[in-house]
């Protein structure tokens, strides 16, 4: 079986879905951000602060390229990974891709409490956060939407897993 790549905006629930699916399918799960933090021995925020975004994007891309060496693994990607260079195209060619599609309001409700560890959002107040998501999501959407399976991120986790399993069975 191929790797499964979960893509979507920050706060769409990629890590939770990845963990749950991995448990059900009895296969390993990698969170690319966590892997980068472990290898670099630094938080994503510290990497952004010390080296800047492009440096982080290259680390993220290197981790993604390395993932193509494995199979039967669920990979939760950071929200910006598909947007950088041809990362999304490569994921589509090398694996199964799932887009967790969430609207601005849903993302705002989740990110309000989870923005601190996300350097792109950390300094925004609530009003700025809502505006930022609204603007930032639009150019990303067409890239996320090239995924092979799109799921509504507001569905309960068990139902999302059922839908993924049905998709995998139909392949
Ligand atoms: C980012 C998303 C984050 C992390 C970094 C940048 C983005 O991952 O990679 O803070 O540009 O969307 P999550 O989507 O897991 O929060």
Backbone and ligand atoms as CSV (ligand in chain L), in Angstrom:
chain,resi,resn,atom,element,x,y,z
A,1,UNK,N,N,0.835,-1.212,0.000
A,1,UNK,CA,C,0.000,0.000,0.000
A,1,UNK,C,C,0.869,1.261,0.000
A,2,UNK,N,N,0.370,2.311,-0.625
A,2,UNK,CA,C,1.115,3.562,-0.689
A,2,UNK,C,C,1.014,4.320,0.641
A,3,UNK,N,N,1.835,5.356,0.757
A,3,UNK,CA,C,1.667,6.286,1.877
A,3,UNK,C,C,0.382,7.081,1.691
A,4,UNK,N,N,-0.186,7.508,2.810
A,4,UNK,CA,C,-1.357,8.387,2.763
A,4,UNK,C,C,-0.932,9.754,3.307
A,5,UNK,N,N,-1.085,10.791,2.505
A,5,UNK,CA,C,-0.715,12.157,2.901
A,5,UNK,C,C,-1.980,12.940,3.242
A,6,UNK,N,N,-2.017,13.489,4.452
A,6,UNK,CA,C,-3.172,14.299,4.850
A,6,UNK,C,C,-2.764,15.769,4.768
A,7,UNK,N,N,-3.521,16.525,3.988
A,7,UNK,CA,C,-3.203,17.946,3.791
A,7,UNK,C,C,-4.404,18.805,4.212
A,8,UNK,N,N,-4.128,20.077,4.457
A,8,UNK,CA,C,-5.194,21.015,4.812
A,8,UNK,C,C,-4.628,22.136,5.652
A,9,UNK,N,N,-5.462,23.139,5.878
A,9,UNK,CA,C,-5.015,24.328,6.601
A,9,UNK,C,C,-4.723,23.975,8.063
A,10,UNK,N,N,-3.946,24.838,8.719
A,10,UNK,CA,C,-3.702,24.696,10.162
A,10,UNK,C,C,-5.045,24.578,10.886
A,11,UNK,N,N,-5.125,23.657,11.813
A,11,UNK,CA,C,-6.344,23.532,12.617
A,11,UNK,C,C,-7.423,22.693,11.963
A,12,UNK,N,N,-7.137,22.097,10.804
A,12,UNK,CA,C,-8.198,21.316,10.146
A,12,UNK,C,C,-8.314,19.901,10.724
A,13,UNK,N,N,-7.369,19.498,11.559
A,13,UNK,CA,C,-7.485,18.191,12.233
A,13,UNK,C,C,-6.653,17.095,11.591
A,14,UNK,N,N,-5.609,17.477,10.867
A,14,UNK,CA,C,-4.786,16.480,10.144
A,14,UNK,C,C,-4.102,15.480,11.088
A,15,UNK,N,N,-3.567,16.008,12.181
A,15,UNK,CA,C,-2.821,15.129,13.096
A,15,UNK,C,C,-3.764,14.128,13.763
A,16,UNK,N,N,-4.932,14.601,14.202
A,16,UNK,CA,C,-5.890,13.686,14.864
A,16,UNK,C,C,-6.354,12.611,13.894
A,17,UNK,N,N,-6.678,13.010,12.666
A,17,UNK,CA,C,-7.131,12.014,11.684
A,17,UNK,C,C,-5.997,11.021,11.396
A,18,UNK,N,N,-4.789,11.534,11.252
A,18,UNK,CA,C,-3.640,10.664,10.960
A,18,UNK,C,C,-3.456,9.610,12.037
A,19,UNK,N,N,-3.524,10.041,13.294
A,19,UNK,CA,C,-3.325,9.107,14.420
A,19,UNK,C,C,-4.418,8.040,14.449
A,20,UNK,N,N,-5.656,8.495,14.267
A,20,UNK,CA,C,-6.795,7.573,14.330
A,20,UNK,C,C,-6.747,6.545,13.199
A,21,UNK,N,N,-6.439,7.016,12.004
A,21,UNK,CA,C,-6.362,6.110,10.851
A,21,UNK,C,C,-5.238,5.092,11.029
A,22,UNK,N,N,-4.110,5.587,11.519
A,22,UNK,CA,C,-2.950,4.715,11.695
A,22,UNK,C,C,-3.284,3.596,12.681
A,23,UNK,N,N,-4.043,3.969,13.722
A,23,UNK,CA,C,-4.426,2.969,14.723
A,23,UNK,C,C,-5.345,1.921,14.086
A,24,UNK,N,N,-6.308,2.397,13.299
A,24,UNK,CA,C,-7.257,1.465,12.674
A,24,UNK,C,C,-6.590,0.575,11.645
A,25,UNK,N,N,-5.709,1.167,10.851
A,25,UNK,CA,C,-5.081,0.406,9.757
A,25,UNK,C,C,-3.833,-0.341,10.242
A,26,UNK,N,N,-3.474,-0.080,11.503
A,26,UNK,CA,C,-2.294,-0.733,12.100
A,26,UNK,C,C,-1.038,-0.459,11.270
A,27,UNK,N,N,-0.868,0.806,10.939
A,27,UNK,CA,C,0.340,1.218,10.216
A,27,UNK,C,C,0.924,2.445,10.921
A,28,UNK,N,N,2.197,2.752,10.681
A,28,UNK,CA,C,2.791,3.893,11.379
A,28,UNK,C,C,2.228,5.235,10.902
A,29,UNK,N,N,2.415,6.225,11.747
A,29,UNK,CA,C,1.936,7.580,11.454
A,29,UNK,C,C,3.080,8.553,11.732
A,30,UNK,N,N,3.324,9.445,10.796
A,30,UNK,CA,C,4.372,10.459,10.985
A,30,UNK,C,C,3.723,11.827,10.874
A,31,UNK,N,N,4.034,12.704,11.823
A,31,UNK,CA,C,3.624,14.103,11.704
A,31,UNK,C,C,4.893,14.858,11.273
A,32,UNK,N,N,4.863,15.423,10.083
A,32,UNK,CA,C,6.093,16.026,9.528
A,32,UNK,C,C,6.656,17.126,10.432
A,33,UNK,N,N,5.759,17.952,11.021
A,33,UNK,CA,C,6.228,19.019,11.924
A,33,UNK,C,C,6.948,18.431,13.139
A,34,UNK,N,N,6.336,17.391,13.733
A,34,UNK,CA,C,6.951,16.764,14.924
A,34,UNK,C,C,8.294,16.158,14.558
A,35,UNK,N,N,8.348,15.550,13.366
A,35,UNK,CA,C,9.609,14.931,12.939
A,35,UNK,C,C,10.708,16.001,12.796
A,36,UNK,N,N,10.341,17.125,12.202
A,36,UNK,CA,C,11.318,18.213,12.026
A,36,UNK,C,C,11.782,18.716,13.403
A,37,UNK,N,N,10.840,18.874,14.311
A,37,UNK,CA,C,11.199,19.368,15.655
A,37,UNK,C,C,12.151,18.397,16.351
A,38,UNK,N,N,11.888,17.094,16.171
A,38,UNK,CA,C,12.755,16.097,16.821
A,38,UNK,C,C,14.148,16.106,16.227
A,39,UNK,N,N,14.217,16.103,14.881
A,39,UNK,CA,C,15.524,16.040,14.208
A,39,UNK,C,C,16.331,17.312,14.490
A,40,UNK,N,N,15.659,18.460,14.453
A,40,UNK,CA,C,16.361,19.735,14.658
A,40,UNK,C,C,16.549,20.060,16.144
A,41,UNK,N,N,15.826,19.314,16.976
A,41,UNK,CA,C,15.848,19.581,18.418
A,41,UNK,C,C,15.442,21.036,18.727
A,42,UNK,N,N,14.456,21.516,18.000
A,42,UNK,CA,C,13.976,22.896,18.125
A,42,UNK,C,C,12.493,22.922,17.782
A,43,UNK,N,N,11.747,23.821,18.391
A,43,UNK,CA,C,10.333,23.945,18.027
A,43,UNK,C,C,10.226,24.634,16.655
A,44,UNK,N,N,9.072,24.447,16.014
A,44,UNK,CA,C,8.842,25.107,14.716
A,44,UNK,C,C,8.972,26.627,14.900
A,45,UNK,N,N,8.428,27.136,16.011
A,45,UNK,CA,C,8.503,28.584,16.271
A,45,UNK,C,C,9.957,29.038,16.344
A,46,UNK,N,N,10.803,28.278,17.031
A,46,UNK,CA,C,12.220,28.652,17.161
A,46,UNK,C,C,12.921,28.584,15.803
A,47,UNK,N,N,12.572,27.607,14.986
A,47,UNK,CA,C,13.191,27.498,13.651
A,47,UNK,C,C,12.813,28.730,12.816
A,48,UNK,N,N,11.525,29.105,12.853
A,48,UNK,CA,C,11.078,30.299,12.113
A,48,UNK,C,C,11.835,31.528,12.613
A,49,UNK,N,N,11.929,31.634,13.926
A,49,UNK,CA,C,12.520,32.838,14.524
A,49,UNK,C,C,14.009,32.936,14.197
A,50,UNK,N,N,14.720,31.817,14.301
A,50,UNK,CA,C,16.180,31.872,14.120
A,50,UNK,C,C,16.615,31.835,12.657
A,51,UNK,N,N,15.866,31.098,11.830
A,51,UNK,CA,C,16.341,30.877,10.454
A,51,UNK,C,C,15.408,31.405,9.375
A,52,UNK,N,N,14.162,31.733,9.748
A,52,UNK,CA,C,13.220,32.262,8.768
A,52,UNK,C,C,12.383,31.171,8.109
A,53,UNK,N,N,11.346,31.603,7.391
A,53,UNK,CA,C,10.369,30.660,6.845
A,53,UNK,C,C,10.955,29.779,5.734
A,54,UNK,N,N,11.766,30.368,4.842
A,54,UNK,CA,C,12.263,29.576,3.703
A,54,UNK,C,C,13.116,28.399,4.189
A,55,UNK,N,N,13.910,28.663,5.218
A,55,UNK,CA,C,14.734,27.593,5.809
A,55,UNK,C,C,13.817,26.458,6.292
A,56,UNK,N,N,12.729,26.849,6.998
A,56,UNK,CA,C,11.776,25.841,7.481
A,56,UNK,C,C,11.153,25.086,6.306
A,57,UNK,N,N,10.770,25.831,5.250
A,57,UNK,CA,C,10.121,25.179,4.097
A,57,UNK,C,C,11.045,24.147,3.447
A,58,UNK,N,N,12.343,24.434,3.439
A,58,UNK,CA,C,13.290,23.480,2.855
A,58,UNK,C,C,13.437,22.246,3.761
A,59,UNK,N,N,13.406,22.467,5.074
A,59,UNK,CA,C,13.454,21.316,5.999
A,59,UNK,C,C,12.216,20.437,5.804
A,60,UNK,N,N,11.083,21.125,5.641
A,60,UNK,CA,C,9.802,20.430,5.459
A,60,UNK,C,C,9.818,19.625,4.154
A,61,UNK,N,N,10.378,20.256,3.115
A,61,UNK,CA,C,10.442,19.579,1.813
A,61,UNK,C,C,11.384,18.368,1.888
A,62,UNK,N,N,12.503,18.545,2.594
A,62,UNK,CA,C,13.462,17.433,2.726
A,62,UNK,C,C,12.796,16.264,3.471
A,63,UNK,N,N,12.020,16.588,4.523
A,63,UNK,CA,C,11.338,15.532,5.283
A,63,UNK,C,C,10.301,14.839,4.392
A,64,UNK,N,N,9.638,15.630,3.553
A,64,UNK,CA,C,8.633,15.060,2.638
A,64,UNK,C,C,9.301,14.128,1.614
A,65,UNK,N,N,10.403,14.601,1.023
A,65,UNK,CA,C,11.100,13.781,0.025
A,65,UNK,C,C,11.586,12.480,0.661
A,66,UNK,N,N,12.030,12.580,1.914
A,66,UNK,CA,C,12.497,11.389,2.623
A,66,UNK,C,C,11.346,10.398,2.844
A,67,UNK,N,N,10.136,10.934,3.023
A,67,UNK,CA,C,8.985,10.051,3.281
A,67,UNK,C,C,8.682,9.161,2.083
A,68,UNK,N,N,9.134,9.560,0.890
A,68,UNK,CA,C,8.860,8.739,-0.290
A,68,UNK,C,C,9.668,7.435,-0.265
A,69,UNK,N,N,10.621,7.340,0.655
A,69,UNK,CA,C,11.408,6.108,0.804
A,69,UNK,C,C,10.623,5.035,1.568
A,70,UNK,N,N,9.540,5.449,2.253
A,70,UNK,CA,C,8.765,4.469,3.039
A,70,UNK,C,C,7.465,4.165,2.297
A,71,UNK,N,N,6.748,3.135,2.755
A,71,UNK,CA,C,5.381,2.944,2.270
A,71,UNK,C,C,4.525,2.508,3.453
A,72,UNK,N,N,3.217,2.366,3.214
A,72,UNK,CA,C,2.276,1.990,4.274
A,72,UNK,C,C,2.423,2.873,5.520
A,73,UNK,N,N,2.523,4.150,5.310
A,73,UNK,CA,C,2.646,5.093,6.424
A,73,UNK,C,C,1.667,6.249,6.205
A,74,UNK,N,N,1.069,6.714,7.306
A,74,UNK,CA,C,0.199,7.899,7.222
A,74,UNK,C,C,1.061,9.107,7.537
A,75,UNK,N,N,1.001,10.117,6.718
A,75,UNK,CA,C,1.828,11.299,6.934
A,75,UNK,C,C,0.947,12.542,7.040
A,76,UNK,N,N,0.964,13.163,8.228
A,76,UNK,CA,C,0.245,14.442,8.411
A,76,UNK,C,C,1.226,15.540,8.049
A,77,UNK,N,N,0.838,16.368,7.102
A,77,UNK,CA,C,1.753,17.422,6.650
A,77,UNK,C,C,1.386,18.750,7.320
A,78,UNK,N,N,2.327,19.674,7.400
A,78,UNK,CA,C,2.028,21.028,7.873
A,78,UNK,C,C,1.173,21.736,6.821
A,79,UNK,N,N,0.374,22.712,7.257
A,79,UNK,CA,C,-0.558,23.385,6.348
A,79,UNK,C,C,0.085,24.055,5.148
A,80,UNK,N,N,1.366,24.422,5.269
A,80,UNK,CA,C,2.022,25.103,4.159
A,80,UNK,C,C,2.821,24.166,3.258
A,81,UNK,N,N,2.966,22.910,3.664
A,81,UNK,CA,C,3.811,21.984,2.892
A,81,UNK,C,C,3.346,21.821,1.434
A,82,UNK,N,N,2.032,21.633,1.197
A,82,UNK,CA,C,1.612,21.424,-0.192
A,82,UNK,C,C,1.839,22.645,-1.085
A,83,UNK,N,N,1.985,23.816,-0.462
A,83,UNK,CA,C,2.029,25.068,-1.211
A,83,UNK,C,C,3.442,25.355,-1.728
A,84,UNK,N,N,4.426,24.752,-1.116
A,84,UNK,CA,C,5.824,25.070,-1.440
A,84,UNK,C,C,6.320,24.217,-2.623
A,85,UNK,N,N,6.943,24.895,-3.584
A,85,UNK,CA,C,7.478,24.235,-4.801
A,85,UNK,C,C,6.443,23.241,-5.346
A,86,UNK,N,N,6.875,22.064,-5.795
A,86,UNK,CA,C,5.905,21.106,-6.352
A,86,UNK,C,C,5.558,19.994,-5.347
A,87,UNK,N,N,5.586,20.340,-4.040
A,87,UNK,CA,C,5.329,19.322,-3.009
A,87,UNK,C,C,3.992,18.598,-3.201
A,88,UNK,N,N,2.938,19.359,-3.539
A,88,UNK,CA,C,1.619,18.726,-3.662
A,88,UNK,C,C,1.586,17.766,-4.855
A,89,UNK,N,N,2.198,18.195,-5.938
A,89,UNK,CA,C,2.253,17.327,-7.129
A,89,UNK,C,C,2.972,16.015,-6.787
A,90,UNK,N,N,4.076,16.132,-6.051
A,90,UNK,CA,C,4.838,14.938,-5.683
A,90,UNK,C,C,4.019,14.012,-4.791
A,91,UNK,N,N,3.301,14.599,-3.841
A,91,UNK,CA,C,2.467,13.757,-2.954
A,91,UNK,C,C,1.404,13.027,-3.763
A,92,UNK,N,N,0.812,13.749,-4.733
A,92,UNK,CA,C,-0.208,13.116,-5.575
A,92,UNK,C,C,0.367,11.995,-6.428
A,93,UNK,N,N,1.619,12.169,-6.848
A,93,UNK,CA,C,2.247,11.138,-7.692
A,93,UNK,C,C,2.717,9.935,-6.868
A,94,UNK,N,N,3.174,10.219,-5.652
A,94,UNK,CA,C,3.828,9.171,-4.861
A,94,UNK,C,C,2.886,8.465,-3.896
A,95,UNK,N,N,1.744,9.074,-3.605
A,95,UNK,CA,C,0.894,8.471,-2.571
A,95,UNK,C,C,-0.570,8.777,-2.763
A,96,UNK,N,N,-1.329,8.491,-1.714
A,96,UNK,CA,C,-2.754,8.804,-1.685
A,96,UNK,C,C,-2.884,10.110,-0.896
A,97,UNK,N,N,-3.632,11.063,-1.438
A,97,UNK,CA,C,-3.714,12.366,-0.774
A,97,UNK,C,C,-5.156,12.644,-0.310
A,98,UNK,N,N,-5.251,13.157,0.902
A,98,UNK,CA,C,-6.556,13.467,1.494
A,98,UNK,C,C,-6.542,14.918,1.950
A,99,UNK,N,N,-7.531,15.672,1.515
A,99,UNK,CA,C,-7.657,17.085,1.930
A,99,UNK,C,C,-8.757,17.203,2.966
A,100,UNK,N,N,-8.408,17.697,4.131
A,100,UNK,CA,C,-9.397,17.988,5.171
A,100,UNK,C,C,-9.848,19.430,4.990
A,101,UNK,N,N,-11.021,19.593,4.455
A,101,UNK,CA,C,-11.531,20.900,4.055
A,101,UNK,C,C,-12.359,21.540,5.185
A,102,UNK,N,N,-11.849,22.660,5.692
A,102,UNK,CA,C,-12.577,23.355,6.770
A,102,UNK,C,C,-12.799,24.801,6.357
A,103,UNK,N,N,-13.955,25.374,6.748
A,103,UNK,CA,C,-14.207,26.773,6.381
A,103,UNK,C,C,-13.544,27.712,7.387
A,104,UNK,N,N,-13.530,28.998,7.023
A,104,UNK,CA,C,-12.814,30.003,7.830
A,104,UNK,C,C,-13.292,30.017,9.279
A,105,UNK,N,N,-14.614,29.979,9.481
A,105,UNK,CA,C,-15.136,30.097,10.848
A,105,UNK,C,C,-14.724,28.884,11.698
A,106,UNK,N,N,-14.800,27.706,11.110
A,106,UNK,CA,C,-14.387,26.495,11.849
A,106,UNK,C,C,-12.912,26.587,12.222
A,107,UNK,N,N,-12.099,27.017,11.272
A,107,UNK,CA,C,-10.660,27.124,11.534
A,107,UNK,C,C,-10.389,28.166,12.611
A,108,UNK,N,N,-11.104,29.285,12.519
A,108,UNK,CA,C,-10.928,30.351,13.509
A,108,UNK,C,C,-11.253,29.827,14.915
A,109,UNK,N,N,-12.381,29.122,15.039
A,109,UNK,CA,C,-12.787,28.618,16.364
A,109,UNK,C,C,-11.732,27.687,16.950
A,110,UNK,N,N,-11.076,26.919,16.090
A,110,UNK,CA,C,-10.059,25.984,16.581
A,110,UNK,C,C,-8.724,26.685,16.827
A,111,UNK,N,N,-8.367,27.595,15.907
A,111,UNK,CA,C,-7.024,28.205,15.974
A,111,UNK,C,C,-6.912,29.289,17.049
A,112,UNK,N,N,-8.063,29.824,17.469
A,112,UNK,CA,C,-8.085,30.824,18.531
A,112,UNK,C,C,-7.305,30.312,19.748
A,113,UNK,N,N,-7.455,29.005,20.001
A,113,UNK,CA,C,-6.799,28.416,21.174
A,113,UNK,C,C,-5.503,27.691,20.811
A,114,UNK,N,N,-5.235,27.543,19.518
A,114,UNK,CA,C,-4.043,26.762,19.135
A,114,UNK,C,C,-3.042,27.580,18.341
A,115,UNK,N,N,-3.130,28.909,18.448
A,115,UNK,CA,C,-2.266,29.730,17.589
A,115,UNK,C,C,-0.854,29.907,18.158
A,116,UNK,N,N,-0.698,29.735,19.462
A,116,UNK,CA,C,0.582,30.058,20.101
A,116,UNK,C,C,1.764,29.286,19.496
A,117,UNK,N,N,1.536,28.011,19.173
A,117,UNK,CA,C,2.653,27.210,18.652
A,117,UNK,C,C,2.815,27.355,17.134
A,118,UNK,N,N,2.007,28.226,16.528
A,118,UNK,CA,C,2.084,28.411,15.077
A,118,UNK,C,C,2.612,29.820,14.785
A,119,UNK,N,N,3.894,29.913,14.411
A,119,UNK,CA,C,4.539,31.228,14.301
A,119,UNK,C,C,3.841,32.192,13.359
A,120,UNK,N,N,3.168,31.672,12.331
A,120,UNK,CA,C,2.494,32.554,11.365
A,120,UNK,C,C,1.301,33.272,12.018
A,121,UNK,N,N,0.752,32.655,13.066
A,121,UNK,CA,C,-0.478,33.174,13.681
A,121,UNK,C,C,-0.277,33.750,15.071
A,122,UNK,N,N,0.833,33.396,15.689
A,122,UNK,CA,C,1.006,33.619,17.131
A,122,UNK,C,C,0.737,35.056,17.579
A,123,UNK,N,N,1.083,36.043,16.752
A,123,UNK,CA,C,0.973,37.434,17.205
A,123,UNK,C,C,-0.327,38.127,16.814
A,124,UNK,N,N,-1.271,37.378,16.279
A,124,UNK,CA,C,-2.519,38.006,15.814
A,124,UNK,C,C,-3.575,38.002,16.918
A,125,UNK,N,N,-4.317,39.106,17.044
A,125,UNK,CA,C,-5.468,39.081,17.959
A,125,UNK,C,C,-6.640,38.418,17.225
A,126,UNK,N,N,-7.769,38.250,17.906
A,126,UNK,CA,C,-8.876,37.476,17.326
A,126,UNK,C,C,-9.357,38.046,15.989
A,127,UNK,N,N,-9.496,39.370,15.940
A,127,UNK,CA,C,-9.998,39.995,14.717
A,127,UNK,C,C,-9.007,39.787,13.563
A,128,UNK,N,N,-7.728,39.992,13.872
A,128,UNK,CA,C,-6.691,39.809,12.841
A,128,UNK,C,C,-6.620,38.349,12.392
A,129,UNK,N,N,-6.811,37.446,13.357
A,129,UNK,CA,C,-6.738,36.015,13.039
A,129,UNK,C,C,-7.826,35.636,12.035
A,130,UNK,N,N,-9.043,36.106,12.291
A,130,UNK,CA,C,-10.161,35.798,11.399
A,130,UNK,C,C,-9.887,36.344,9.996
A,131,UNK,N,N,-9.408,37.570,9.926
A,131,UNK,CA,C,-9.112,38.191,8.620
A,131,UNK,C,C,-7.979,37.454,7.912
A,132,UNK,N,N,-6.964,37.072,8.710
A,132,UNK,CA,C,-5.805,36.392,8.136
A,132,UNK,C,C,-6.220,35.049,7.508
A,133,UNK,N,N,-6.999,34.268,8.255
A,133,UNK,CA,C,-7.417,32.955,7.741
A,133,UNK,C,C,-8.211,33.150,6.452
A,134,UNK,N,N,-9.116,34.125,6.497
A,134,UNK,CA,C,-9.977,34.394,5.353
A,134,UNK,C,C,-9.157,34.667,4.088
A,135,UNK,N,N,-8.102,35.465,4.227
A,135,UNK,CA,C,-7.272,35.842,3.072
A,135,UNK,C,C,-6.281,34.742,2.685
A,136,UNK,N,N,-5.698,34.115,3.690
A,136,UNK,CA,C,-4.579,33.193,3.495
A,136,UNK,C,C,-5.039,31.848,2.941
A,137,UNK,N,N,-6.276,31.467,3.299
A,137,UNK,CA,C,-6.795,30.161,2.885
A,137,UNK,C,C,-7.090,30.126,1.384
A,138,UNK,N,N,-7.602,31.241,0.844
A,138,UNK,CA,C,-8.050,31.258,-0.555
A,138,UNK,C,C,-6.986,30.841,-1.573
A,139,UNK,N,N,-5.776,31.425,-1.530
A,139,UNK,CA,C,-4.776,30.995,-2.520
A,139,UNK,C,C,-4.297,29.559,-2.297
A,140,UNK,N,N,-4.446,29.055,-1.087
A,140,UNK,CA,C,-4.005,27.684,-0.810
A,140,UNK,C,C,-5.024,26.641,-1.295
A,141,UNK,N,N,-6.303,27.038,-1.240
A,141,UNK,CA,C,-7.383,26.079,-1.510
A,141,UNK,C,C,-7.237,25.312,-2.824
A,142,UNK,N,N,-6.966,26.015,-3.960
A,142,UNK,CA,C,-6.898,25.272,-5.226
A,142,UNK,C,C,-5.804,24.201,-5.216
A,143,UNK,N,N,-4.776,24.433,-4.421
A,143,UNK,CA,C,-3.697,23.427,-4.338
A,143,UNK,C,C,-4.147,22.253,-3.473
A,144,UNK,N,N,-4.741,22.556,-2.316
A,144,UNK,CA,C,-5.279,21.477,-1.473
A,144,UNK,C,C,-6.293,20.639,-2.269
A,145,UNK,N,N,-7.078,21.352,-3.097
A,145,UNK,CA,C,-8.188,20.671,-3.794
A,145,UNK,C,C,-7.722,19.708,-4.882
A,146,UNK,N,N,-6.436,19.681,-5.160
A,146,UNK,CA,C,-5.962,18.671,-6.126
A,146,UNK,C,C,-5.799,17.302,-5.452
A,147,UNK,N,N,-6.055,17.225,-4.144
A,147,UNK,CA,C,-5.953,15.935,-3.438
A,147,UNK,C,C,-6.953,14.932,-4.024
A,148,UNK,N,N,-6.656,13.670,-3.858
A,148,UNK,CA,C,-7.493,12.625,-4.463
A,148,UNK,C,C,-8.810,12.412,-3.712
A,149,UNK,N,N,-8.811,12.741,-2.413
A,149,UNK,CA,C,-10.039,12.624,-1.622
A,149,UNK,C,C,-10.205,13.899,-0.807
A,150,UNK,N,N,-11.414,14.474,-0.843
A,150,UNK,CA,C,-11.692,15.664,-0.043
A,150,UNK,C,C,-12.718,15.311,1.018
A,151,UNK,N,N,-12.457,15.724,2.230
A,151,UNK,CA,C,-13.374,15.421,3.328
A,151,UNK,C,C,-13.741,16.694,4.063
A,152,UNK,N,N,-14.963,16.728,4.561
A,152,UNK,CA,C,-15.427,17.876,5.337
A,152,UNK,C,C,-14.875,17.746,6.765
A,153,UNK,N,N,-13.974,18.661,7.113
A,153,UNK,CA,C,-13.270,18.563,8.399
A,153,UNK,C,C,-14.184,18.724,9.598
A,154,UNK,N,N,-15.432,19.192,9.383
A,154,UNK,CA,C,-16.313,19.360,10.540
A,154,UNK,C,C,-17.030,18.050,10.900
A,155,UNK,N,N,-16.863,17.001,10.087
A,155,UNK,CA,C,-17.471,15.702,10.421
A,155,UNK,C,C,-16.745,15.092,11.619
A,156,UNK,N,N,-17.456,14.276,12.419
A,156,UNK,CA,C,-16.785,13.634,13.557
A,156,UNK,C,C,-15.691,12.674,13.075
A,157,UNK,N,N,-14.668,12.551,13.885
A,157,UNK,CA,C,-13.498,11.734,13.519
A,157,UNK,C,C,-13.849,10.307,13.071
A,158,UNK,N,N,-14.747,9.598,13.799
A,158,UNK,CA,C,-15.063,8.222,13.359
A,158,UNK,C,C,-15.645,8.193,11.946
A,159,UNK,N,N,-16.463,9.214,11.624
A,159,UNK,CA,C,-17.078,9.256,10.288
A,159,UNK,C,C,-16.014,9.556,9.221
A,160,UNK,N,N,-15.072,10.411,9.545
A,160,UNK,CA,C,-13.978,10.694,8.601
A,160,UNK,C,C,-13.215,9.403,8.306
A,161,UNK,N,N,-12.979,8.610,9.349
A,161,UNK,CA,C,-12.240,7.352,9.163
A,161,UNK,C,C,-13.033,6.384,8.286
A,162,UNK,N,N,-14.346,6.328,8.495
A,162,UNK,CA,C,-15.198,5.452,7.675
A,162,UNK,C,C,-15.068,5.853,6.205
A,163,UNK,N,N,-15.086,7.163,5.961
A,163,UNK,CA,C,-15.010,7.657,4.573
A,163,UNK,C,C,-13.644,7.330,3.955
A,164,UNK,N,N,-12.604,7.453,4.715
A,164,UNK,CA,C,-11.268,7.121,4.176
A,164,UNK,C,C,-11.204,5.622,3.868
A,165,UNK,N,N,-11.711,4.816,4.803
A,165,UNK,CA,C,-11.665,3.370,4.583
A,165,UNK,C,C,-12.464,2.963,3.350
A,166,UNK,N,N,-13.621,3.612,3.148
A,166,UNK,CA,C,-14.438,3.312,1.968
A,166,UNK,C,C,-13.675,3.689,0.698
A,167,UNK,N,N,-13.003,4.810,0.753
A,167,UNK,CA,C,-12.216,5.264,-0.413
A,167,UNK,C,C,-11.083,4.266,-0.706
A,168,UNK,N,N,-10.412,3.826,0.338
A,168,UNK,CA,C,-9.288,2.889,0.137
A,168,UNK,C,C,-9.788,1.554,-0.411
A,169,UNK,N,N,-10.951,1.106,0.075
A,169,UNK,CA,C,-11.514,-0.170,-0.391
A,169,UNK,C,C,-11.893,-0.092,-1.865
A,170,UNK,N,N,-12.341,1.098,-2.298
A,170,UNK,CA,C,-12.810,1.252,-3.689
A,170,UNK,C,C,-11.647,1.404,-4.677
A,171,UNK,N,N,-10.434,1.517,-4.150
A,171,UNK,CA,C,-9.294,1.764,-5.070
A,171,UNK,C,C,-8.887,0.509,-5.830
L,1,LIG,C1,C,2.130,26.137,8.749
L,1,LIG,C2,C,1.456,25.113,9.381
L,1,LIG,C3,C,1.983,24.445,10.585
L,1,LIG,C4,C,3.510,24.491,10.601
L,1,LIG,C5,C,3.990,25.892,10.449
L,1,LIG,C6,C,3.479,26.582,9.180
L,1,LIG,C7,C,1.485,26.793,7.578
L,1,LIG,O1,O,1.542,23.089,10.610
L,1,LIG,O2,O,4.046,23.668,9.593
L,1,LIG,O3,O,3.589,26.600,11.601
L,1,LIG,O4,O,2.160,27.553,6.860
L,1,LIG,O5,O,0.282,26.538,7.343
L,1,LIG,P1,P,0.023,22.660,11.015
L,1,LIG,O6,O,-0.816,22.775,9.782
L,1,LIG,O7,O,0.181,21.244,11.452
L,1,LIG,O8,O,-0.417,23.565,12.101
